[in-house]
Amino acid sequence: MNSAVLNVKIDEALKGKLRHYAEVNNENLSTATQKLLLLAFEAVEEAGVSEEDIDNQHTEEESSVPFTPKEIKALRKLLKKKK
C-alpha cells in the first residue's frame, strides 16, 4: 500500500482524544487516524449516504432576486469587519 501525507487542522480537544485512542489501542497516531477514517467511511456507506450528500462544493444556491449594489456593499463591509 502506498502512503500519502495528510495535513489537516483539527480542534485540540479532538487531537487529544485521537492521541488517547491511539495510546489505549497501542497504535501510533497515524495508524489510529487511518483506522478511524476507514471506520467512518464504512459507517457512511452503511447509512446509505452518498458522496453527493456530503460534498457540497459543487452546489450553488438558487436565488430569484440578485443582490442590489447597496446589499453587496453592506456584505463586503461585514466581511471586512470579521478579518
N, C-alpha and C positions, 0 to 999 in steps of 0.2 A: 504494500500500500504506500502510495506517495504521500508525503506530509506537506502541509501548507501552513503558513503563519497567518493567524487571525488576530488582528489588533482591534479590540473593542473597548469602549468606555462604559463602565457599569458603576452602579452605586457601591460605595464602600461596604455597606452592610451586606449586600449581595455577595460581594467578593469574600467577605468574612465567612458567610455561610458556605460558599464554594470551597474555601480552604478547609473549613471544619469537616465538610463532607469527604473531601479528599483524604484528610488525616484519619478519620474514623474508618474509612474503607481501605486504608494502606495504599493509596494511589497518589500520584503526583497531580498537580493542578491541571496539567494538560490532559492527562488521561481521564480525570474526573469530569472535566468540561466536555470532552468529546463524548463520553458515556451519557451524560445528562442531555446533551443536544440530541443524540440519537434517540433517547427515550422520548424526548419532547416531540420529535418528528413522527415517531411511531404513534404517539397519543393523538396527534393531529390527524394522521391517516385513519386511525380507528374511529375518530369522531366524525369523519366524513367531511372535514374542512378542506377545501381546495386552496391551491396557491392563489387563485384569484380572490378568494375571500380574505386572504391575509395581506397580499401585496396591493397597495392602493396607489402606487407610484404612477400608474398609467391611467388613472381616473381623472376626470375633470368634473367640476361642479357645473351644473347647468343653471343658468340664470336668464330669466326672460328680460330683465332690465339691467343694462350695464351701469356701472358706477358713473356718477357725474364727475366732472373735473373737481368740484368742490369736495366730494366724498373721497376722491383719490388723494387730494391734498391733505385731508384730515387723517386718512390712514397712514400716509407717509410720516406725518407729524407724530402719530402714536408710535410708529415703529422706531423712529429716531429716539424717542424718549426711553425705549426699552434697552437701547445699547448702552 
